Amino acid sequence: MKRMTQALAITLALFPAAQALAEATAIDVRKTNGCGCCLSWMNHLEENGFAPTGENMFGGSLVRFKLDNGVPQRMVSCHTALIDGYVIEGHVPAADIRRLLEERPDAVGLAVPGMPYGSPGMGPEDDREAYDVFLIRKDGSTEVFSSYAEG
């Protein structure tokens, strides 16, 4: 009986973790084939409770996809993701995506323009350059959503 009680306790302790895995938030990532930083960013998402799926696109098609989905040219980075009605452009940290989904602003989505060193998928966070995550408004304007100091 003691072993059965222990097994039940272990199962119940693991249930929330198993449930969280089953409830990972789907995110669709559009990227170029073989891009290591895109794959690293997708790994970052997986480690933070997302379930990314990747679709490879050719350069011109990917640029058109970005523009068609409301990403201003000055906000462009290497990959574009779609999640729950929002666009995520570039190496946006998972915590900012979670905040976006919780706050639900009337916006296109988030962007980290360029490829800042130390952003998720772009090298060690403890040796990063400073960068901002921008909220893209539906009129194309942007504002700082969060900032990351040099690390």
N, C-alpha and C positions, 0 to 999 in steps of 0.2 A: 504494500500500500504506500509506503514511504517513497519508493521509486516512482510510482505512478503520480504521486503528488509533486515530486520534483520535476518530472517530465511535463506535467501540466503547467507548472510555474514557468519553466523555460519556454514552453510554447507560447504562453500568454505574454511573456516578456519580449519575445521576438515578433509577435503579431503586429504591433505598431510599425516596426521596421518593414515587415513584409507588406503591410497595407500601404505604407508610404511609397514603396517601390512600385506597387501596382497602380498607384495614383499619380505617378510622375506626369508632369505637365508636358504635353506634346508641343514641339516646336519644329517647324519646317525650315531647313537651312538651304539656301541656294548659294552655290559656290562653284569655283572652277575645279576641274579634275586634278587631284594630286596635290592640292594646296595643304601643306603641313600645318600652317597656322590656323586654317579653318578647322582642321581635324582636332587640333589642340583646344580650340575654343569649344568645339562640340563636346570634348572630354570634360572640360570645365563645367559645362551645362549638366552633363550626366552626373558628375560628382555633387551637383547642387540640386538634385531632384527634378531635372527636366529629362524628357525623352526625345532627343533630337533625331531627326531623319534628314539625310542629305540628298540633295539633287544636284548633279553636275550640270553646269550650263557653259556654253561658249562665251567668251569675253563680251562680244557685242550684244548678245541676248541677255546676259546678266546686267549690263549697264542699262539696257532698255527696261528690264524688270524693275530695277531700282527706281528709275525715273517715273515709270508707270505707277509705282506704288507710293509716290509722294516724297521720295528722298531727294532733297535739293543737291545739286552737283557739288556744292561746297562741303557737304556732309558725307560724301561717298567714302567707303572703305572697301575691304576685299570681299566680304560675304554679306548676304542679306537674309534675314529670317522673318517668318510670319508666325505670330502667336496671338490667338484670341482677339483678332481684329487689329492688331498692332504690327508695325514693321520695326525690326531691330537691325540696325546697320552697324556692322563692324564688331569690334571686340568689347562689347558691353558686358560688364560683370553681371553674373546671375542675380546678385542681390538687387541691382537696379531694375532688372526685369521683373523680379518679384514685387518690388515696390510699385512699379508701373501697373501691374495687374491688380494690386490691392487698391491703389488710389484711383485708377480708371479715369485719367484726365481725357478731355476731348482733344485728342491729338493723333498724329500719324504714328508716332512711336519714338524710339530712342536711337541715338547715333553716337559713335565714337569715330570721328573722321580720321582718316589716315590709319596708321598702324603703330600707335605709341608703344614703345618698348616697356615691357612690364605689365601691360594690360593683359587680361586673360587670353592665353594662347600666344602671347608675344614675349615670353621670357619670364624670368623670376620677378615676382611681385615685390620682393624685398630690395630689388635693385632697379626700380622702375623710374621712368621719367614722369613728371606731372602731366595729367591729362584731365579733360572734362568729358562728362557724358551729357549730351544735349537732348532736350525734349524738342521734337519737331512738331510744330503746330500745323494745323490743316491749311493755313494761309502761306505756308512755307517759311515762316519766321521760326526762330529757334531761341531757346533760353537754356541756361545751365541747369541741369537736373541734379547732378552731383559732381563733385570734384575729388580727384585723387592726387595727393601731394607726392612729390618726389620721395622715393623710398630708399 
